[in-house]
Amino acid sequence: MFIILIMSSKYSYRFSVFTATYNRAQMLLRLYNELKAQTFKDFEWVIVNDGSADDTDEIVSNIINDNILNIQYVSKRNGGKHTAWAAALKKFKGRYVVTADDDDPITPDMLAIFDREWTKLEKSAEYDKFWEIKSRCKDINGKLVGDILPTPYFDSDYNTVSYKLKVFCEMVGCRKVEVLRNEASVPSEFMFMDNATNFDESIRWSRAARKYKTRFIPDVTRIYMSTPNSLCSNTLNRCLDGEKRILANKMVEFYYTLKEKSDLLLKWDKKRYIRTILGFSLLVTKCNIPLEDIPLNKRTKAMVSCLKPISHLYLYYKKRG
C-alpha cells in the first residue's frame, strides 16, 4: 500500500475523463450535467474539440466559467479521433482514464464503480498485471449490449476475449494512463495515414493485451445510443465506392490486423483471418498499390496475391453494376 501511495503523488486526480467531440455542442451540455452528478468527485474532464464548425468553443467556454469541474480544453484542426487521443494523452493528469463519448449517457456512479474496482486491485498482489477495467453498457430499453462473459467478474485480456471467445460488444474501459502513453499509445506515423481519420483503437488495445490483463465487471456505467452519425454497417462497400476517408481507415485496420494479429486469428479465428485477407486484397487492388511496397510477411503477401484475381473480378462486376 505504501508503494501505491507514493505512486499516487505523480497524479493530480484519481481519474481523467476524456471526451473527443466534433460538431456536438448540445450533447456536451448533457454530458456536462452527467459529470456534475457523479457521486465520485476526484476527476478532471479533458475535452478535445476536433475542428468543430458549430458553437463548441462557446459552449465549453461557458462550462469552464461555471468553475464547477476541473477542465482542460484543447481546440484543434479536424484530424480524427486518433489525433484527439494524441492531444489528450499529453494533457491527462489523472491516474486512470475513462472515455465518455458525448453521444452516450453515463450513469451517476460510473467513476465510483471504477474507483471501487481499482481500489480492490491496488490492494492485491495482482495490480501490476492489469491495465484496465471494463464495465458493461445497456441500451435505452435496459437490455445489456453484447454477449455475456463466462462469469460476471472475469479476468482475461482483450485478445483472448475478442478472438478466442469472440465477444465483441460495447463496453466502457477505465485504463492506466501510463499504459495508454506507452504500449497503447497513438503512433505518430503509420501506414496509409495521409488520408486516414482514425487509427483503429483495437490495434492499440491488442498491443496492451500482449502484456497486461483486463478485469471485466458486470456493472453498467453507460447507456448505448445509436446515432445518425454512427458508422454504418456497409463500411467496405463505402470504401469500394471511393470514399477516401473510409477507404484509408479500412486500409489501416486491415493492414495492422494482418501485421500484428495474424497469430491470434490463425490460432482462434481462421475464418476472420481469410475475410481480412480478402478485404485487404480488394482495397489494395482498388488503390493499385504494388504488394512489394507493403511491409507484410511473405505468407501474408502470398495469400493477398492469390486473392487478387478474385478482387479484380469483383471490382469489375461491381463497376458494371
Helices and strands as residue ranges (DSSP letters): H 2-8, E 13-21, H 25-36, E 43-50, H 56-66, E 70-76, H 81-89, E 94-99, H 110-122, G 127-129, E 130-139, E 154-156, H 158-159, I 160-164, E 171-176, H 177-180, H 201-209, E 213-224, H 235-240, H 244-268, H 270-287, G 291-293, H 298-320
